[in-house]
Amino acid sequence: KVCGLPNVLPSSTNPTRPFTVNTIDEHLDMLMVCHHLDKNIPEDVAFAESRIRGETIAAEDILHDLGAISVMSSDAQAMGRVGEVVTRTWQTADKMKRQRGALPEDEGKGHDNARIKRYIAKYTINAAIAHGMSHKVGSVQTGRLADLVLWKPEHFGTKPEIVIKGGVIAWAQMGDPNASIPTPQPVLMRPMYGSLGAAVGRTSLAFVSAAAAAKDVGAKYGLNKRVEAVVNTRHIGKKDMVHNDAMPDITVDSETFEVRADGVHLTCEPAKVLPLAQKFFLF
């Protein structure tokens, strides 16, 4: 229901993105481990099963496609997968394109630009706005410190070719370090000059409160990173979420967990096959 409120900035954690035939079974095991539950105790199993609802996971897919959920994140220290935020975002977009067709804004135009902008905003500018950092990061506008990520088209959303920060290559695909040429497999993302030594501080920011910045906390802690204060965190709302500001009237049936937005039942089939999956990481 909070996805329809003007003063809430809703986000998803990526383990449930998108809804697949394996999601519920996978999450039962994951929840048991993360919450230190015991599969031999019926009450623990019942608690875990009560937390995992296919109806709401399916609705989550559609709420993202409508722009009602504004941010994609990884969670932390529990069930999140920090390395899969980008991949899971585009897998969700692909699933929704296949199941729901073009967005109204793209209808008849022969492209998916509106959907692309909606989904890329979820893990870039909207995350930055929500955390008060968009004046420094989150976009490639002049004056922002951006991660410029270069992709081979066939690997978009899975394996970046080069990541540039502050004009320095920070990460790049590199073959076997023992080889005499750069192409032998396994080709993996490896740290480059921008990830080493003084370059780390020069291409990074440490965000703190305005009060901490005013007291020069960076110097007191001996930080090499540039310290910046977060701004505009108290007066933003759903209206500020780029391409993801929809506020439908959402209801959830407490018995069946059926989700409706503006009276429309939000449901979709779980995916049996996803793009950008295991075959992209075989080499």
N, C-alpha and C positions, 0 to 999 in steps of 0.2 A: 504493500500500500504506500510506503514512503516514496516510491518512485513517482508518485503523482503529486508530491508536495513541493511547493516553491522554495522552501528553506532547507531542503535536503539534497546533497550531492551524491547520488547513488553510484555504487561501483560493484563489479563482480570480481571474485577471485577465480583464477583460471582453471582449477581442476574440474569444474563442471562445464567448461566451455569446450566445444558445444555438447549438446545432449546426444549420446551415442548408445548403442546396444550394450556396451560394457560399463557405462557410467555408474549405475547403481551398485553392481557387484564390486566394482573397483573401490568405490567410496565406502562400502561397508567395512572392508579390511582396513582401509586407510584411517577411518574414523576410530576403529577399535584401537589401533596402535597409537594414534595421536592423543587420545583421551585416556590412555592407560586402562583400557577395558579388557575384560577376560571373556573370550568366546565360549568358555565353559560355564559361565554364569548367565542364566536366561535373562535376568533383569538387565544385564549389560548389553546383551544382544538386542533386546527389545528397545532399549534407549537408543542404540546406534541406528536401528531400523527406523525409529521415529524421526530421526534427523534427516533422513535421505528420502526425498519425495520426488518421484518422477514427474508429477504434475507441475510442480513449481520449477523444476529444472527445465522442462520443456518451455514453460512460459518465459523463463529467463532469456532463452534464445530470441524469442519474438520481441520482448521488451528492448533488447539491444537493437534489433533491426528497426524498431519504431523510433529509436533515439530517446527512449525513456530511462535507460540505464546509460550513464554518461561516461564512465571510466572503466577500463580493464586493468586489473592489478594481479599480483602474484600471491597475495597473502604473505606471511612470514613465519618461519620457525614451526610450521605445522604442516598443513596440507598443500601449501602453495608450491608452484614450480616457477622459480624466478627466471629460468632460461627459456620458458615457453610462452611468455606473454604475447609476443608478436605472432608467433605461429598459431596459438589458440584463437587470437582475434580474427585472423584471416580464415581459419577453418570455420569459425562461426559465420562469417560473412558469406563464405561459399555455400554452406549448408542452407542459409536463409535464401540465397539467390536461387538455388535449386528447388527449394520447397515453396517459396512465396513469389518467385518471379521478380521482375524489376520493381524498384520503389516508384511511387507515383511521380516523383521528380525526374526519374529517368525514363519513364514510359515512352516508348516509340522513338527514342533518341539513338538507339544502337550502342549505348555505352552504360557504364555503371558508376559514373563520376560521383553522383550524390551518395551512393552507398560507400564508395571508396573513401570519400572525405569524412563520412560519418564514422567509419571504423578506425581510420588512422588517427582521428582526433581523440579517440578513447584512450590511447596510450601515449599521446604526445601533449598537445596543448591543454586538453581538459584536465589531465593529471597535474600539470604545472599550475593551472589556475586554481585548482582545488587546494593546493598546498602553498599558495602565495608566492610562487616562484616564476610565474609567466613573464615577469619583466626581465628575467635573465636567461631562462631556459624554456624548452617546450616547443620552439619553432625555429625556423631558419631566417627570421627577420633580422635586419641589421642591428647589431649590438647584442644579439643573443649568443650564448655559448652553446652551440648545438653539436650533437653527435651526427656528423655527416656519414651516412651509411650507404655504401655502394654495393649494389647487388648484381649478379648475373640474373637476367630475367627468369631463367628456368629455376633458380634457387630463391626467388623472392619469398620472404617470410620464413625462410629456414636457415640458410647459411650465408651471412654477409660476406662479401669479397674483401672489403676494406672498411674500417671505421676510422674516420679522421676527426680529431678534436683540436681546436685552436690551430689548425694548419699543420698538425703533426699526425702521422699515422700511428694510431694507438693499438689497433688489432688488425690482423690480416690473415687470410688463408695461406698456409705455408705447408709444404710437403715435409718429408722426413728430414730432420736436421742433419742426419748422417750422410745424406746423399750429396753428390757432386753437382746436381742441378735441382731447381726448386720444385719440380713436378712430381716426384715419386710419392705414392700414397704410403701411409694415410695423410691426406690433406686435412689439416685441422686449423681452427682459429687459434693463433698463437700471439703472445704479447710482442709488440714492436717498440720502437724507440719512445713513442709517446706514453708507454706504460712503465717507463723506467726512470729512476733518478729524479732530478729536479723537474723533468717534464710533467710529472704527475701533478705537482702543485700548481704549475703554471696553466694547466688545462682543466682544472677542477675548481669547484666552488663548494664552500661549506655554508649551509644556510642556518641561520640562528634567528632568535627574536630581535626586534629592534633595540630592546634594552641591552641585550648581550653585545650587539654590534656597537652600540654607543660606548660601552665600557671596554672596547677593544679586546674582546675575549680571544680573538685569534692570536694576538701577540702574547697574551698571558699563557696560552696553551702551547705556544711555539708552533703554530700551524704554518705550513708552507702554502696551503690553499688560500685563495682569496675568500674572505668572509663577506657574506651578503645577508642583509636582513630580509625576512619574508614580509610581504606587504599585502594589503587588501584581503585579509582573511576573515574579516568580521561582517562584511556587508555584501558578500557575493551570494548567489543563489542559483537555482536551476536555469534561470534565464541567461546566465553567463556561460553555460556549457555549449561550446561551439558544435553545431550540427547535431546536438544531443540534448535538446531542451524540452522535449515533449513531456507533458504532464497530464496523462489520461487519468480518468477516475477509475481506480483499481479496487477490485473486491476479491477476497479469497474466502472460499467456502471452508469453514473450520472442520467439516466432516470429510469432505471429498478432496480438499485442497485444490479444487478447480479455481483457476485464476481468470478473471474477466477484466478487460480494459474498455471503458466506455460501453459496457454491456456485451462486448464481443469475447467469446471464449478463446483464450490463448492456449493453443496446444499444437504440437507438431510431432511427427514421427522421429524416433531416434535414428541417427545415421548409422549405416552399416559399414560404410567406407568413407574415409576422410582424405582430402588432399594434404600435401606437405607433411606426410607421415614418415614411417620407418624407412622407406626406400631412399629417402633423401639423405639418410645418415649412414649408409652402408659403406662409404668410402671416405 
